[in-house]
Amino acid sequence: MSNVFNDTPVPRYFQLADLFRQRIARGEWPEKHRLPTLEALAAEFSVARVTVRQAIEVLSREGLVSPQQGRGTFVSGVPRSERFISVVTTLDELARQFIDTQPTIINMDEGVNSPPLKPNEGTPAAQYTYMRRVHVRDDRAYCVIGLYLDERIFRLAPDDFRAKTVIPMLHEMQDSQGVHIESAHQVLTIGTADLEIAQMLKVPVGSPVAEVRRIFLDAQGTVIYLANVTYRGDAIRIEMDLKP
């Protein structure tokens, strides 16, 4: 087999473990299936036996395979396949996605004068509150978010904004307490996890991630919310209708 490994900081055994994981997920190696021998896998992927052994140890810790002395290694589970974050196109749908999320604040800065706006993204408010947070669902970190919230809105419910996810709160406050979202826009790109993001999301360095830049404007074109969000790749799904 030709070299299938990426030239990245991700260790080769981690990349090999991911290849094995995908074979299990696709059903090529169904439950109770006995994996090929270390020698056969080492020959197939042109790696050392120790690399195959390390990859199998990774899957064993995840409960996906079970090495049995004198018998071989057998598939004992399947990877988690639920992708609970979908790319949506309405504020209602977006707010619903975050209802069951527990945010953990990493750092916070009140009274920030200017967020990193690009040309034509909107007019900045006088001041913002900046929060960097990790979002967790079912004890699993699935995204890192750095957000700027108009200070005037933050001051309406500072304790709630510190403890809860921001978008559902903005949705609830829509057209009340002086909060109005006139337009919203987001851009999604595919990237890879750097060291800091990998540590926060508990994924290998270089793992695929989805990066979303999300902006809400009020009726005057003022940016009341700006967020840069990084989702782990195995938590997000893109589904769309195509015009015939």
C-alpha positions, 0 to 999 in steps of 0.5 A: 500500500502507498503511504497513507499517512499525513505529514503532520505532528500527529503521531503515526500510531494515532493516524493508524488508530484512526484508520482502524477506527474508520474500518470499524465504523464502516462495518468493514471490521464488524463486532466480534471480527478478528483483526489481521495479525500484527505482521499483516497490518504492519506489512499492509501499512508499511509500518513497524509492528510497534506502531500497529501495537500502539494503535491497537492499544489506543482502540483498546482504551476506547473499548473498540477492540479487545486483545485476547492472549493466544487468540488475537484481537477482536472488535468489541465496540463501535465508535460514537457516531452521533453528530449532534451539531448540524449546520442550520440556517435559522436563529431558532434552530441555532438556539435550540442546539445550545439548550443542553450545553454546559459552558465553562469560561476559560477567560473573561474580559469586560470593557473591551473596546473593539473586536477583530472586525473585518471590513463590511462586517458591521459597526462596532459597539462602544464596548464589549464583554469578551468570553472564551469558553469550552462547551460541553455536552454529556461530559464531552467537550465539543467546541471552543468559542471566543465571543464578543457581546455588546456590553450594553446587552451583557449588563442586562443579565451579567450573571446569566450570561456568565453561566449560560450559553449566550445564543439561547439567551439572546433569542429569548431576549429578542425584541425585549429589553432593547435587544433586537437581532436584525440580521445574522451571518455565519461562515464555516471553514474546515481546518485542523486542531492546533496544540491549544485547541487539541488540548481543550477538545481532547483530540490529537493535534492536526485532527479535523475541526470546523471553524465558524465565524458568526455575527449578529447585527442590530437594526442600526448595523451595530455588531452586538455579537461576534463569535469564532467557534471551533468544533471538533470534526466528529461532532458536526454534520453538514446537510443541505438540499440541492436544487435539481 
